[in-house]
Amino acid sequence: MSVVKMLRRFACPVVLSVLTLATCARVQATNRYFDINGTTAGSGVANNGSYNWEDPFWNNNDNTGTTATSAWTEGDFPRFSAGVAPNNDANAKTYTVTLNANHNSPGMFVNTNAGGTVKIATAAGVEYQVGTGNINNNYFAGTNAVLQFDGTIGGVDNTSQFIWAGGGGSLNMYGTIDSTTLTTPFILNSGNGVNFNSANSFGTNEIDYSSTLTTAVLANPTVGNFTINNAVRMPTGKNATMIYTGIAPVTFTNWDFGGGGAFISQIQVANNSFRTANMIVNNMTGSGNLVLFSPNGDFNPDNGTLQLTGNSTYPGATVLGQMTGTATTAAAPLTGTPALEATDGAGLPSGTTLYLNGGVFQTSSGSFTRSMGGSAGQMQWYWPATGASLGIGNQTSAGGGGFAAVTNPLTVNINGNATPDPLQWGDVFSDAGTKILGPLKFGSGTSNAKVTWVNPIDMNSSGSPVTRTILVTAGAGADSA
């Protein structure tokens, strides 16, 4: 049995019902390979070529492309394109297939090293329609492949559901969803990237994780500065991660990071392609702990920014920097410097404990006066280790952290006393909550105003030489510390 057919097999209960058995048989879909050169091996597609879905360019389950082709049959499973090495001639090519009438299928697959970039376009008033929900409507793009929707996606009926199943490649949602015919949530079931380019990329449909997914990727690599009003739901009842990156900021107005209890919901902002990516979430909600991080990067650290505007509501901790390592294997902290930009008491909830583990808190409010500690409403430099308060991660050293300013200068006065308290620099994980740990950081990839630190610092050398590091990240201009 082919891999796709195995993935798409519909399991039926064992009952003595002719009707049920007939239904099970009915939902099997035939692979139809896109193949414009008939019985010649390969697909025959040309780079930047343009073809019509209605043309007789579909063979019957022949990945080599050497059998006769015919017109499309509704409900079959399209694969792009025919051809296996050395005749995988569609690999690395970009081509467009246009629907001039409504057609439907139970998913789609752009083949690994044989599909290239396939653009699915629709004529005016026409929809590509997701099949009925009695089959998993999985959409795949294999390694070195891209599935791109430039037209309108609809549904056959109210059970139709678009499921991104990955495969090693990427999905580009560069058209729109007709949310009157495709009414169910858009499901993320892969850690491979989903790219979008407008407020209409997902129609008005909710964006959800599947029940098994823990890490998803959303990106806007070509354009930004627009708003996504769709509900975005990360999982509740387990740890989960969303990786976001993009060329310019995108605002999300209905984001729930899920979590619940002691579970951790992570949002990674930035990657090697967009090192200072900026994500904006208005009125963030969740039911657990929020972790913001940026990765090490390849040659330089990545310094992304998450802006929390409006009033965020979640009961758990806020951690700036990923907690690395496991109970059995310690790991170094990440070198990326994520920035959480918010107003303390609004975007950053007043009851959340703020943990610095490599990141910076960035604000335009003009002052930061939280007290140091591990209780609700306090802040601390954190060191994830066995026995540490959050119980996640096991680092060889503290990640450090600090502050950045935007729009207005910022004065940092830990504990907020009229005569600023002196702070000691610590050296062990048990110093978390009482001392500075790791590098003291100022600035971010998006900061643009001055930070003034007023607390005296005791280097805590005990008469022996020690190394204390202060890092200042170059921002967007006019920033300093």
N, C-alpha and C positions, 0 to 999 in steps of 0.2 A: 504494500500500500504506500502511496506517495506521502511525503511529509505533510503537504497541505491537506490531503484527504484525511490523514490521521488527525490533524489538528481540528479539522472541521467535522469529524464524525459526530453524529447525533446519537446520544445514548437513550434507549427506550426501555421502559420497564417490561419485564417478562410477564405478559398477560395474554390470555386467550381471546384476543380481540383482533379480528381481521382488519377493522378500521384503524386501530392503533398501529398495527404492523405496516399497513399501507402508508400511513402518515410518515413512519420512520423512513421508508424507502423513498418517499417523495422528496425529502429534504436533502438528499445527496445532490451535490452540484458537480457538473462536469468542468474540468479544466479546459479553458479555451485560450490558446496562445496566439498573441498578436503576431501576424506573419504576412508581410505584403508581397513576398516573392514566391509564393506557391510552393512547389516541391523542391526548390533549391534550398540547401541547408542554410540555416540562419534565418534572420527576420527580414533583411533587406531594407530596414529603415535607414534614412539619411539623417545626418546631423542637421538640426534645425528644420527637419521635414514636418509637414503638416498633413494629417490624414483625417478621414471621417470614420466615426464609429460604425456607421451603416454600411461601409464598404465591405466586400466579402474577403476580409483579411483575418479570419479566425480559423485556426485549425483545431482539430479535436484531440486534445490531450497529447500532443506530440512536441516535446520540448526541443527536439532537434530541428523542427521546421521542414521536414521532408515529405509531409503528406499534404493532400489537397486541402484547400481552405474553402470556407463558406461564409454566409452571413451570420451575424450574431444571433444567439438564441437567448431570450430573456430568462434570467434566473441562473445562467451558467456563471462560472467563476473566471474572470479575466486575468491573464498573466502576461506581463510585458517583460521581455518579448521572447519569441522562439530563438533558439540558437544556443548550443553548448560549445565550449572550447574545442577546437580553435575557431569555430564559426559563431561565436557569441558577438556578432557584429553590432549589436545595439549598445554594448558596454561603453560608457563614457560619452554617449551621445545624448543630445537633448532634442526632443521631438514632441509634437502636440497632436492629440487625438480629440476631435471635436464632435460632440453630440448635437445633431440637428433635430432630434426628437427625443422624448424621454426614454431612458433605458435604465434597467436595474440589474443589480447583481448582489450576491451575498458576500461582499468583501472584494478585495483586489490585491494583487501581488506584483511588485516590481522586483524581478529576479536578481539574486546576488550575481554581480559581475556579468550580467547579461541584459539588464533592463535600462541602464542609464538614468536620465532624468525624464520622466513622463509627465507631461502637462495635460490634465484633463480639463477641456474647455467646453462650454455649452453655448449654443446659439441663444438669441434673445427669447425669453419665455420658456426655455427648455431647462430641465433638471436631470442631473444624474441622480438616480434614486437608490438609496440603501435598501437592501432586500428585507423581506419580512423577518420578524424576530424569532421564528422557529428554527433559524440557523444562526450561529454566532457570526455576525457580520464583521469579520476581522480584516483590517487593512494593513498590509505588510510592505516594507521596502527593505530589501536585502542589503548586504554590504556593498558599498560603492553605488548605491541606488537611491533615487529620490522620487517619491510620489507627490505630485503637486496638483492641487485642485485650484484652477483659475476661474471656474464657473460656479454654478449654483448646485448645491447638494440638497436633495429632498429625501423623502421616505415613501415607501410603498404604502404603509399603514402605520397605525399608532404603536405598533410593536417594533418597528424598525429602529436600529440603534447602531451608530458608528462607533467602532472599537478600534483604537490604534494599537496594533499588536507588535509593531517594531520589526525586528529582523536584522538590525545592524545598520540600516539606513535612516533617512529622515522623511518626515511628512511636512509638506508646505501647505498650510491652509491660507491660500492667497485669493480665494473667491469669497463665497458666503454660504450660509446655511439658510434654507427656507424653513423657518421654525414653525410654520403652519402645517407643513407636511412631515417634517422630521422633528418630532416633539420630545424625544427622550434625551437624557443627558449624553454629552460627548464623553466617551470613556477612554481614559488613559490606562493602558495595560502594558506599557513598555517604558524602559528607561532611555530609549532612543528619542531624539529630539523632535518636537513639534514646533514648527516655525509659523508665525502669523504676521500679518502686515496691516491690519486695519481693525477698527472697532467692530466691523461686521464679519470678521473671519469665522466666528463661531455662531453667527446669528444671535439669538437670545438664549441659546441652550446652556444649561448648567454644564460645567466641566468637572468631572469626578474621577477619582482613582477607582480602579477595579478593586475587588475584594482582596486580591493577592498582591497588588503592586505596592512597593515601598518607596521607589524613587522615580520621579518623573522630570521631564525637561520641557520648559517653555522658553521660546526665544523670539525676538523681533530683530532679525539681522539686517533688514534693509531700510526700515523707516520706524519712527517713534513719535512721541508727543501726541498720543491719542489716548482715549479712555476705553477700558473694557468694563462694561457693566454686568457681564455674565457672572453668575455665582461660580466661584471656584471653591471646591471642597476637598481638603486633604483628609486623610483617614482619621477616624476616631478609634481608640482602643489599641493602637500600636504605634511604634516609632515610624516616622515617614520623613522623606526629604523631597523638596522641590528645588530644582536647579533653574535659575532664571538668568538670562543675559540678553543684551540687546544693544543696538547702536545708539539709541536715545531713550529717554524715560517713557514708560507706559504707566498709566494710572489704573489700578484695579479698585473697584468700589464695593465689591461684595466677596471678600476673601475670608474663609474660615480655615485656620490651619489645623483644626482638629486636635488630636492628641488625647487629652483626658487623663486624669490621675497623674501618675509619675511618668507618663510617656513623653517622649521628646519629638517635637516637630521642627525640622531643620529647613531653613531657606538659605540656599547658596546664591549669592549675587556676584556676578562677574565670572569670566573665564579667560583663557589666553587670547581669544579673539576680541573680547571687549573687557579690558582689564578694569575699567572704571564704570561699569554698567550701573545704572540707576533705576531702581524699581520703586514705585509709589503705591501704597495701599491706604485707602481712606477707610476709617472705622474698622480696623482689623478686629476679627473675633477669633476665639479659640477656647479650648477647654483644658489645656495642659501647659507645658513649658515650651517657650519659643527660643530657638537657637539660630542666630544669624552668623554666616561665615563666608569668607572668600578663600579660595585655594592658594597653594603655594605659587602657582604659575610655573612656567617652564624656565625662563631666564630671570624674570622679575616677579615679585609677588603681585597678586591681583587684589585690588582695593575697591570693591563694590560698595554701593550705598543703598540701603533700604530706608525710604522715607515713610513714616507712619503719621498720616495726617488725620484730622478729626479726633475722635475719641475711641481708642482701642479698648476692648473688653476681653480680658482673659485672666484666669486666676493664678497661673503659674509663674515661674521665674523667667527672666530674660537674660540670655547668655550671648555675649558678643565674642564669637570665636568658637570654632568646632572643638569639641572635646574628643581628643584622639586617644588611641590605645585601648587595650582590653585588660581584663582582670589578670590575664596571664602574660601579656606582652605590652610593655610600656612603649610609648612612641613620642617623638618630638612634637611640640606644638606646631601648628601651621604658621607660615610666615606672612600670609595675606593679612591685610588690615581692613576688615569690614567696618563700615560706619552705619550706625543706627541714628537717623536724623528724626528728631521728634521734640515735642514740648513735654517736659516732665509734668506728669499729672494729667495728660491728655492723650497724645499719641503713645507715650510711655505711661502705662497705668500707674497711678500713685501707689497701689498696693503691691506691685511686682518688685521682687528683689533683682537688682541689676548686677550681673556677674561679668567682669571684664576678663576675657581669656584670649587676648590678641586683638580685640576690636576697640573702637572708640565710640563714645556717645557724642553726637553732634547736634547742636541746637542753635536756634536764633533767639532764645529767650533772654540771653544776657547774663544768666547766673546759674550755677549748679551748686547746691548746698546739701545734698543728701548726706546722711550720717553713714559711717562705715559699720558694716555688720552683715549678718545673714538673715535678718528678720524682714518681714514685709515692709516695703518702702525704703529699705536701705540699699547700699551698694558695697561691692568688695572686689578686690583683685583676686581672681580665683586660680586654683591649681587642681585640676582634675586628677585624683589619685584614689587608690583603694582606701575606703574609709572617709572620703571627702563627702560633703553634705549632699550633693546631687546624686552621688552613686553611679555616675556615668563617666567613662574614660579613665585613662591611666597614663599621665604624661611624665616624661623625663624632667620637665621643667615647666614653670608657669608661662602662660602665653603673654602676660602683660596686658597693657591697654591704657586708655586715657580718654582724651577729649578733643573735640574740633568745633569750630564755629562757622556759621553761615549767616550772611546778611548783617548781623550785629556782633560786636566784640563779646567775648564770653569770659566771665571771671569764675574760676573754680575755687571753691572754699569747702573742702571736705569737712563735714560736721557742722558747717554754717555758723560757727561762733564768731563773735565780734573781733576777738583776738584769735586769728586762725590757729588751729591746733597743729603742733608739729607731728609729722608722720614718719614712722620708721620704715626702712626698706627691709623686707624679710627674705628668708632663704629656704624655708621648708614649707610643705603643703599645709601644715597646721597653722601657719601664719595667716592663712586666708581669713579675711574678715577683720583683721586687726592691723595689717601692714600692707605696704605696696609690694607687689610681687611681679617679677619679670620686667621686661622693658617698659618704661613709662613712655606712652605714645601721645603725640599731638599731631593734628591734621589728618586729612583724608583726601581721597581722589576728587572730592567735590567741595571741600571747605574753601571759604573765601574771606574769612575774617580772623582777627587776632584772638588768641587764648592767653589769658593771664592766670597763672597759678600762684596762689597766695600762701599755701601751707608750707612752713619750713620743713625741710627733709633731713632726717637723721640717716646718714648712710649706713649706720649700724655695722661698723667695721670691726668693733671689739679689739682695736689696736692692730689688726692684720689687714694687709691689702685686700681690697675687694673690687670687683668690677660692677658698676652700676650703669645701665644703658638708658639713654633718652633718645628716642627716635622721633624725628619730625618728617612727616610725609608732605611732599609738595602737592598743593591743592590746585584750585582753579584760578588762583591769583588773589593778592591782597591778604593772604593768610600768613600767620606767623605765631610763634609761641615764645 
